[in-house]
Amino acid sequence: MIAGKLRNAAILMLFISTAAHAQNHMVFLLRHAEKSAEPASDPGLTEIGTARAENLAVRLANAKPAAVFTSQYRRTQLTALPLAAASGISVTVVPIEKATAAEYPQQLLARICALPADASAVVIGHSNTIPAIAEAWTAHPVRPIADDEYNRILIIKLKDCHAVESLDLRY
């Protein structure tokens, strides 16, 4: 278990350290941290979720994201805040609606591709949106995110706005 985590950490650091030398963009896709039960319509984070969000800011510090994108829901924004604050940037909310969900991956991709060359970005979404975004960009199936799974991070390397590499890791 420890060896697997060390291997994942080494792979993640390799991707992060090469992001500055890439010709285009590195994108980190992840689900929001653990959510509270209340209010049911738009919950925040639990104590564990808040700790995970703070830990995420530390883990992605070397990525130096130029942008952090979230949905309109509190749990995604609260997950993003520590990372955005540590990076000196604001959270960018890109709302998703059921009626336009199919276009959402391309909306995000357009925003990421508009960032300066060699920039990295973080997208914090939901158990259903993160795999859909990764599948749309890579044209490869992505294992679903379970309801109790909060520690996956999908890393996609873009070249000329096309996915050229991807990783599915735990953090």
C-alpha positions as CSV (number, residue, x, y, z in Angstrom):
1,M,0.0,0.0,0.0
2,I,2.8,2.4,1.0
3,A,4.8,1.4,-2.1
4,G,1.8,2.1,-4.3
5,K,1.3,5.6,-2.8
6,L,5.0,6.4,-3.2
7,R,4.9,5.3,-6.8
8,N,1.8,7.4,-7.4
9,A,3.4,10.4,-5.7
10,A,6.5,9.9,-7.9
11,I,4.4,9.8,-11.1
12,L,2.4,12.8,-10.0
13,M,5.6,14.8,-9.3
14,L,7.1,13.8,-12.7
15,F,3.9,15.1,-14.5
16,I,4.0,18.3,-12.4
17,S,7.7,18.9,-12.9
18,T,7.4,18.5,-16.6
19,A,4.4,20.8,-16.9
20,A,6.6,23.9,-17.0
21,H,8.5,22.4,-20.0
22,A,5.4,21.3,-21.9
23,Q,4.4,23.0,-25.1
24,N,0.8,23.4,-24.0
25,H,-1.3,22.6,-20.9
26,M,-1.5,20.2,-17.9
27,V,-4.9,19.7,-16.4
28,F,-5.7,18.1,-13.1
29,L,-9.3,16.8,-12.8
30,L,-10.8,15.8,-9.5
31,R,-14.0,15.4,-7.6
32,H,-14.9,17.8,-4.8
33,A,-13.9,16.7,-1.2
34,E,-16.2,15.0,1.2
35,K,-19.5,16.8,1.4
36,S,-21.7,17.4,4.4
37,A,-25.4,16.3,4.4
38,E,-26.9,19.8,4.9
39,P,-28.2,21.7,3.2
40,A,-29.3,18.9,0.9
41,S,-29.7,21.3,-2.1
42,D,-26.1,22.6,-1.9
43,P,-24.0,21.1,0.9
44,G,-20.6,22.4,1.9
45,L,-17.7,20.2,3.1
46,T,-17.3,18.0,6.2
47,E,-14.3,18.5,8.5
48,I,-12.6,15.7,6.6
49,G,-13.5,17.4,3.3
50,T,-12.0,20.7,4.5
51,A,-8.8,18.9,5.5
52,R,-8.7,17.2,2.1
53,A,-9.1,20.6,0.3
54,E,-6.2,22.0,2.4
55,N,-4.1,18.9,1.6
56,L,-4.8,19.3,-2.1
57,A,-3.4,22.8,-2.0
58,V,-0.1,21.4,-0.7
59,R,0.0,18.5,-3.1
60,L,-0.6,20.7,-6.2
61,A,1.6,23.6,-5.1
62,N,4.3,22.7,-7.6
63,A,1.7,22.7,-10.4
64,K,1.3,26.4,-10.0
65,P,-2.2,26.5,-11.7
66,A,-3.0,29.5,-13.7
67,A,-6.7,28.7,-13.3
68,V,-9.0,26.7,-11.0
69,F,-12.4,25.9,-12.5
70,T,-15.4,24.6,-10.5
71,S,-19.1,24.1,-11.0
72,Q,-21.6,26.5,-9.3
73,Y,-22.0,24.2,-6.3
74,R,-20.5,25.1,-2.9
75,R,-18.7,21.8,-2.4
76,T,-16.6,22.3,-5.5
77,Q,-15.8,25.9,-4.7
78,L,-14.9,25.1,-1.1
79,T,-12.6,22.3,-2.3
80,A,-10.9,24.8,-4.7
81,L,-10.5,27.8,-2.3
82,P,-7.3,26.7,-0.5
83,L,-5.5,25.8,-3.8
84,A,-6.6,29.1,-5.5
85,A,-5.6,31.1,-2.4
86,A,-2.2,29.4,-2.3
87,S,-1.7,30.0,-6.0
88,G,-2.8,33.7,-5.8
89,I,-5.7,33.2,-8.2
90,S,-9.5,33.3,-8.0
91,V,-11.8,30.4,-8.5
92,T,-13.5,30.5,-11.8
93,V,-17.1,29.1,-11.7
94,V,-18.3,27.5,-14.9
95,P,-21.9,26.5,-14.3
96,I,-23.1,23.1,-15.5
97,E,-26.8,22.4,-16.2
98,K,-28.5,19.2,-17.2
99,A,-29.6,20.7,-20.5
100,T,-26.1,21.7,-21.5
101,A,-24.0,18.9,-19.8
102,A,-22.9,17.4,-23.2
103,E,-21.2,20.7,-24.1
104,Y,-19.6,21.2,-20.7
105,P,-16.3,19.4,-21.5
106,Q,-15.7,21.5,-24.6
107,Q,-16.6,24.7,-22.7
108,L,-13.9,23.9,-20.1
109,L,-11.4,22.9,-22.8
110,A,-11.9,26.2,-24.6
111,R,-11.2,28.1,-21.4
112,I,-8.1,26.0,-20.6
113,C,-6.7,26.4,-24.2
114,A,-7.1,30.1,-23.8
115,L,-4.7,30.2,-20.9
116,P,-1.1,31.1,-21.6
117,A,1.1,28.4,-23.2
118,D,2.6,25.9,-20.7
119,A,0.0,26.8,-18.0
120,S,-1.6,24.2,-15.8
121,A,-5.2,24.2,-14.7
122,V,-7.3,22.4,-12.1
123,V,-10.9,21.4,-12.7
124,I,-13.0,20.4,-9.6
125,G,-16.2,18.7,-10.4
126,H,-18.5,15.8,-9.4
127,S,-18.5,12.1,-9.6
128,N,-20.4,12.2,-12.8
129,T,-18.8,15.2,-14.5
130,I,-15.1,14.4,-14.0
131,P,-15.1,11.0,-15.9
132,A,-17.3,12.6,-18.6
133,I,-14.8,15.4,-19.1
134,A,-11.9,13.0,-19.2
135,E,-13.7,10.7,-21.7
136,A,-14.6,13.6,-23.9
137,W,-11.1,14.9,-24.0
138,T,-9.2,11.6,-24.3
139,A,-11.8,9.5,-26.3
140,H,-11.1,6.6,-23.8
141,P,-13.4,5.1,-21.2
142,V,-12.8,6.3,-17.7
143,R,-13.7,4.2,-14.6
144,P,-16.7,5.8,-12.8
145,I,-16.0,7.6,-9.5
146,A,-17.8,5.8,-6.6
147,D,-20.1,7.8,-4.3
148,D,-17.6,7.3,-1.4
149,E,-14.4,8.0,-3.6
150,Y,-12.8,11.4,-3.0
151,N,-9.1,10.6,-3.6
152,R,-8.8,10.3,-7.4
153,I,-7.0,12.7,-9.6
154,L,-7.0,12.5,-13.4
155,I,-4.1,14.2,-15.0
156,I,-4.4,15.1,-18.7
157,K,-1.6,16.6,-20.8
158,L,-2.8,18.7,-23.7
159,K,-0.9,19.5,-26.8
160,D,-2.5,21.9,-29.2
161,C,-5.7,21.4,-27.2
162,H,-5.7,17.6,-27.7
163,A,-5.1,15.1,-25.0
164,V,-1.8,13.3,-25.6
165,E,-1.3,11.6,-22.2
166,S,-3.4,10.8,-19.2
167,L,-3.0,9.3,-15.7
168,D,-5.6,8.1,-13.2
169,L,-4.1,8.4,-9.7
170,R,-5.0,8.5,-6.0
171,Y,-3.9,11.2,-3.6
